[in-house]
Amino acid sequence: MGRSTPSRAQDFLSSLILPYLSIFLLPVSITAVILSLLLEKLRVLTSQQLERGTSSKDVKGCVIISGGRMSKGLTLARAFKRAGWKVIGVEEEGWGDLCPMRFSSCVDQFYLLPPAAQSYDRYSDKLLHIAQRHSATLFIPVSGAGSSVEDARAAEEMARVTKGRCRTFIQDPETMLDLHDKDRFMALVDKLGFSIPKGKMVESVNAAIEFLREDGKEPKYILKCMGLDENRGDMTLFPLKGDGDELKKTRALLQGLRLPITRDCPYVFQEFIPGQEWCTHASVVESQITSFVTCPSNDMLMSYENATTTKIGKQAERWTSDFLQRLRDDPAPSGERRRLNGHFSFDFIMSTKDGKLYPLECNARVHTAVILLPLDGIAGCYSTDVSNHTILRPPSSTLPRSWLYNDLIMRYLPLLIPSKHILSLIHPSLPACLVTKPSKRMPSEEPFQIRVDPTLIADDWLPFLILWHVWWPSILLTRWWKGKKWTRLNVSTGRIFEA
């Protein structure tokens, strides 16, 4: 279970050779920027459109957007600037020093925040200071998986201190906990009358073994860490096949987990359901969906393909709408009315056994799938006036999104070196990228399909160069210097899975 830790030589190759490769490929990036500028110029000339943007006299408000290292944060910043807003970008120290958003022409000012996980009070105080200094009227947290709850608390405090002048686009803290915590979310979905996979949260190896014994010997559960765990895509079935009555092999595997099962780090056994996974992004105002996206998904999603208007996309949207209506009438644990403003992004699986759509988890934050929405329409989805609002969805002609140099390494290198053994010598994460025969897996692994890098747009091209030739090289070199190894990189969220 888990991914192999790179050797010292592999760590050297990945952490030093990749930054040098970025220097070598800089002319390719510059060429891509020039082509993008030329295509945009041609589009404007042929359509006779006026240049985008508004004068400073037309500023609609001031929005604070976090998540400066993430593609979804940059996307929202660009969308609000196009709509005539003053945009303030923020990111945590250590990650935001050279992040793409900091260099975006769409950001009027950028700030670094103390990490919320280390000091919530300092994080919240700095955020509130920024809001007051700029008389912010809207705060949209582009949270990571580890800071959603803290952002909900900070938003609550911001709304209180500013007496509602700064509107915050995130659920109340109680609702956030119910959505963010996998066990509480499943209990909530079950309470609201939806079908859910069978499961159990455990806080010790003994509790895990006891649950598996009670349920029977048939392997049918996958294991998920409640916190940040790089083994997210591990499909090992529990109890282990062929294990004895004492489940000794299963116990030994559980005791050897990189992140031990404890009260502070609980795990969830979730019934394995065969089928295709799907992910969604929804912005919600007063329990009403204002934008929606559906994409085929997997454990390390790096290609986003629009499936919003397909049969499964419509089914996922109906499920989300039904869930929100039922949740609206369900009070929070304290008895208070829930505040259903924020992002509701769900992971689903369509079972090949019974044809049902099962929710797996809720990511109560902006989903990277937002990059498929048309930039010019996104800001309008955050308006409080939803009486005549039409749900924003990606046009059916929307091209898939992926990241240029991630594709170069993970999609095209295996074509040049079609050997799992050789790829494993370069880095242990590469053999999984080798596609030896056509597959029905989604999203498509077809290497020569046309895809668009969402970081590169003509009127804000510098973040594209920063991402590939400054930010990632600096992150890799810094972590190598500190002796930290990694197994995978997610360039869309700027996340590193440590070994």
Secondary structure in CASP SS format (residue, H / E / C, confidence):
PFRMAT SS
TARGET T0000
AUTHOR 0000-0000-0000
METHOD secondary structure of the structure
MODEL  1
M C 1.00
G C 1.00
R C 1.00
S C 1.00
T C 1.00
P C 1.00
S C 1.00
R H 1.00
A H 1.00
Q H 1.00
D H 1.00
F H 1.00
L H 1.00
S H 1.00
S H 1.00
L H 1.00
I H 1.00
L H 1.00
P H 1.00
Y H 1.00
L H 1.00
S H 1.00
I H 1.00
F H 1.00
L C 1.00
L H 1.00
P H 1.00
V H 1.00
S H 1.00
I H 1.00
T H 1.00
A H 1.00
V H 1.00
I H 1.00
L H 1.00
S H 1.00
L H 1.00
L H 1.00
L H 1.00
E H 1.00
K H 1.00
L H 1.00
R H 1.00
V H 1.00
L H 1.00
T H 1.00
S H 1.00
Q C 1.00
Q C 1.00
L C 1.00
E C 1.00
R C 1.00
G C 1.00
T C 1.00
S C 1.00
S H 1.00
K H 1.00
D H 1.00
V C 1.00
K C 1.00
G C 1.00
C E 1.00
V E 1.00
I E 1.00
I E 1.00
S C 1.00
G C 1.00
G C 1.00
R C 1.00
M C 1.00
S H 1.00
K H 1.00
G H 1.00
L H 1.00
T H 1.00
L H 1.00
A H 1.00
R H 1.00
A H 1.00
F H 1.00
K H 1.00
R H 1.00
A C 1.00
G C 1.00
W C 1.00
K E 1.00
V E 1.00
I E 1.00
G E 1.00
V E 1.00
E E 1.00
E E 1.00
E C 1.00
G C 1.00
W C 1.00
G C 1.00
D C 1.00
L C 1.00
C C 1.00
P H 1.00
M H 1.00
R H 1.00
F H 1.00
S C 1.00
S C 1.00
C C 1.00
V C 1.00
D C 1.00
Q E 1.00
F E 1.00
Y E 1.00
L E 1.00
L E 1.00
P C 1.00
P C 1.00
A C 1.00
A C 1.00
Q C 1.00
S C 1.00
Y H 1.00
D H 1.00
R H 1.00
Y H 1.00
S H 1.00
D H 1.00
K H 1.00
L H 1.00
L H 1.00
H H 1.00
I H 1.00
A H 1.00
Q H 1.00
R H 1.00
H C 1.00
S C 1.00
A C 1.00
T C 1.00
L E 1.00
F E 1.00
I E 1.00
P C 1.00
V C 1.00
S C 1.00
G C 1.00
A C 1.00
G C 1.00
S C 1.00
S H 1.00
V H 1.00
E H 1.00
D H 1.00
A H 1.00
R H 1.00
A H 1.00
A H 1.00
E H 1.00
E H 1.00
M H 1.00
A H 1.00
R H 1.00
V H 1.00
T C 1.00
K C 1.00
G C 1.00
R C 1.00
C C 1.00
R E 1.00
T E 1.00
F C 1.00
I C 1.00
Q C 1.00
D C 1.00
P H 1.00
E H 1.00
T H 1.00
M H 1.00
L H 1.00
D H 1.00
L H 1.00
H H 1.00
D C 1.00
K H 1.00
D H 1.00
R H 1.00
F H 1.00
M H 1.00
A H 1.00
L H 1.00
V H 1.00
D H 1.00
K H 1.00
L C 1.00
G C 1.00
F C 1.00
S C 1.00
I C 1.00
P C 1.00
K C 1.00
G E 1.00
K E 1.00
M E 1.00
V E 1.00
E C 1.00
S C 1.00
V H 1.00
N H 1.00
A H 1.00
A H 1.00
I H 1.00
E H 1.00
F H 1.00
L H 1.00
R H 1.00
E H 1.00
D H 1.00
G C 1.00
K C 1.00
E C 1.00
P C 1.00
K C 1.00
Y E 1.00
I E 1.00
L E 1.00
K E 1.00
C E 1.00
M C 1.00
G C 1.00
L C 1.00
D C 1.00
E C 1.00
N C 1.00
R C 1.00
G C 1.00
D C 1.00
M C 1.00
T C 1.00
L C 1.00
F E 1.00
P C 1.00
L C 1.00
K C 1.00
G C 1.00
D C 1.00
G C 1.00
D C 1.00
E C 1.00
L C 1.00
K H 1.00
K H 1.00
T H 1.00
R H 1.00
A H 1.00
L H 1.00
L H 1.00
Q H 1.00
G C 1.00
L C 1.00
R C 1.00
L C 1.00
P C 1.00
I C 1.00
T C 1.00
R C 1.00
D C 1.00
C C 1.00
P C 1.00
Y E 1.00
V E 1.00
F E 1.00
Q E 1.00
E E 1.00
F C 1.00
I C 1.00
P C 1.00
G E 1.00
Q E 1.00
E E 1.00
W E 1.00
C E 1.00
T E 1.00
H E 1.00
A E 1.00
S E 1.00
V E 1.00
V E 1.00
E C 1.00
S C 1.00
Q E 1.00
I E 1.00
T E 1.00
S E 1.00
F E 1.00
V E 1.00
T E 1.00
C E 1.00
P E 1.00
S E 1.00
N C 1.00
D C 1.00
M C 1.00
L C 1.00
M C 1.00
S C 1.00
Y E 1.00
E C 1.00
N C 1.00
A C 1.00
T C 1.00
T C 1.00
T C 1.00
K H 1.00
I H 1.00
G H 1.00
K H 1.00
Q H 1.00
A H 1.00
E H 1.00
R H 1.00
W H 1.00
T H 1.00
S H 1.00
D H 1.00
F H 1.00
L H 1.00
Q H 1.00
R H 1.00
L H 1.00
R H 1.00
D C 1.00
D C 1.00
P C 1.00
A C 1.00
P C 1.00
S C 1.00
G C 1.00
E C 1.00
R C 1.00
R C 1.00
R C 1.00
L C 1.00
N C 1.00
G E 1.00
H E 1.00
F C 1.00
S E 1.00
F E 1.00
D E 1.00
F E 1.00
I E 1.00
M E 1.00
S E 1.00
T C 1.00
K C 1.00
D C 1.00
G C 1.00
K C 1.00
L E 1.00
Y E 1.00
P E 1.00
L E 1.00
E E 1.00
C E 1.00
N E 1.00
A C 1.00
R C 1.00
V C 1.00
H C 1.00
T H 1.00
A H 1.00
V H 1.00
I H 1.00
L H 1.00
L C 1.00
P C 1.00
L H 1.00
D H 1.00
G H 1.00
I H 1.00
A H 1.00
G H 1.00
C H 1.00
Y H 1.00
S C 1.00
T C 1.00
D C 1.00
V C 1.00
S C 1.00
N C 1.00
H C 1.00
T C 1.00
I C 1.00
L E 1.00
R C 1.00
P C 1.00
P C 1.00
S C 1.00
S C 1.00
T C 1.00
L C 1.00
P C 1.00
R E 1.00
S C 1.00
W C 1.00
L H 1.00
Y H 1.00
N H 1.00
D H 1.00
L H 1.00
I H 1.00
M H 1.00
R H 1.00
Y H 1.00
L H 1.00
P H 1.00
L H 1.00
L H 1.00
I C 1.00
P C 1.00
S C 1.00
K H 1.00
H H 1.00
I H 1.00
L H 1.00
S H 1.00
L H 1.00
I H 1.00
H C 1.00
P C 1.00
S C 1.00
L C 1.00
P H 1.00
A H 1.00
C H 1.00
L C 1.00
V C 1.00
T C 1.00
K C 1.00
P C 1.00
S C 1.00
K C 1.00
R C 1.00
M C 1.00
P C 1.00
S C 1.00
E C 1.00
E C 1.00
P C 1.00
F C 1.00
Q C 1.00
I C 1.00
R C 1.00
V E 1.00
D C 1.00
P C 1.00
T C 1.00
L C 1.00
I C 1.00
A H 1.00
D H 1.00
D H 1.00
W C 1.00
L H 1.00
P H 1.00
F H 1.00
L H 1.00
I H 1.00
L H 1.00
W H 1.00
H H 1.00
V H 1.00
W H 1.00
W H 1.00
P H 1.00
S H 1.00
I H 1.00
L H 1.00
L H 1.00
T H 1.00
R H 1.00
W H 1.00
W H 1.00
K C 1.00
G C 1.00
K C 1.00
K C 1.00
W E 1.00
T E 1.00
R E 1.00
L E 1.00
N E 1.00
V C 1.00
S C 1.00
T C 1.00
G C 1.00
R E 1.00
I E 1.00
F E 1.00
E E 1.00
A C 1.00
END
